[in-house]
Amino acid sequence: MTARTRRDRQELPAAWAGLPIRTCLGCGRKRPRAELVRLVLDAQGQAVVDERQAAHGRGGYLCGPGCLKAALKRQALKRAFRGHWKGVEADRLEAALGRAAERTEMS
């Protein structure tokens, strides 16, 4: 039997029932998919924002630019993309995450 952590027992609001729930790679909080920004790999293995959240292949989710630093520090992107990740241009990705997070908050 495996040890359970506090994160495993996280209570989800009843309003989220039936919604697809995803986990942020940076902070580890669970949220509805529509509230998170999806990242995918481009042809060069760089993480980019998936604006429509519909690109093919593996993806990872972040709450916004604040969680990017935590995800990079924990090497969560490398694990999420199962080693196909070649690196990231942090400044460019942080700016794109900020724009995408603003659009997510508006909708």
Backbone hydrogen bonds, N-H to C=O, Kabsch-Sander energy under -0.5 kcal/mol:
donor,donor_aa,acceptor,acceptor_aa,energy
8,D,5,T,-0.6
9,R,5,T,-1.0
10,Q,7,R,-1.2
16,W,13,P,-1.6
17,A,14,A,-1.7
19,L,16,W,-2.4
22,R,31,R,-2.9
24,C,29,R,-2.4
25,L,61,Y,-3.0
28,G,24,C,-1.1
31,R,22,R,-2.5
33,R,20,P,-2.8
35,E,32,P,-1.8
36,L,33,R,-1.4
37,V,62,L,-3.0
39,L,60,G,-3.7
40,V,48,V,-2.5
42,D,46,Q,-2.4
45,G,42,D,-1.8
47,A,87,G,-0.9
48,V,40,V,-3.0
50,D,38,R,-3.1
51,E,49,V,-1.0
53,Q,50,D,-0.9
60,G,39,L,-2.0
61,Y,23,T,-0.5
62,L,37,V,-2.2
67,C,64,G,-1.0
68,L,64,G,-0.6
68,L,65,P,-0.7
69,K,65,P,-0.7
70,A,66,G,-0.6
71,A,67,C,-2.3
72,L,68,L,-2.5
73,K,69,K,-2.4
74,R,70,A,-2.2
75,Q,72,L,-0.7
76,A,71,A,-2.4
77,L,71,A,-0.6
79,R,75,Q,-1.5
80,A,76,A,-2.8
81,F,77,L,-2.2
82,R,79,R,-1.4
83,G,78,K,-2.4
84,H,81,F,-1.9
86,K,45,G,-2.6
87,G,45,G,-0.7
90,A,88,V,-1.2
93,L,89,E,-2.6
94,E,90,A,-2.7
95,A,91,D,-2.0
96,A,92,R,-2.1
97,L,93,L,-2.6
98,G,94,E,-2.0
99,R,95,A,-2.1
100,A,96,A,-2.4
101,A,97,L,-2.8
102,E,98,G,-1.9
103,R,99,R,-1.9
104,T,100,A,-2.1
105,E,101,A,-2.1
106,M,102,E,-1.7
107,S,103,R,-1.4
